Structure formats: C-alpha cells, structure tokens
Amino acid sequence: MTRTTREQRRAIHRKWRQADQGLPYRSFRRLAASVPAGDGAIALPWCGMWLCIEADGYTHS
C-alpha cells in the first residue's frame, strides 16, 4: 500500500463517499499509487478518470 498523509486519507475518504465504485473503503484506498517526482502526491482512479491528491489533501484531475 502506498504511504499517505492524514490529509490524503481524508481526501480519499471524501471521494469514496461521493462514489464508492462498489468497493469497501480499504480496497478503494489500496488503489492509490505514488506519483514519480510528485513530492508526495498520489494518483487515484475514480469515476473513469485519475485524480491527483497532493500531500496537503488538495485534489485535482
């Protein structure tokens, strides 16, 4: 599992609540992948797109 900050976990949980994609939360969280040269950012597949979640929890596509 990719290491995440507390703010990233909050952002992941927020996206999971919006659309869980039929997965339990922990399985959804395991989809997160680290971003090379991303300064701690992670990528998360969500609703047909990839989201980038910065270390401070800022989420963008």
Secondary structure, DSSP 8 states (H G I E B T S, - for coil): -----HHHHHHHHHHHHH--TT--HHHHHTT-EE-TTSTT-EEEEETTEEEEE-TTS-EE-
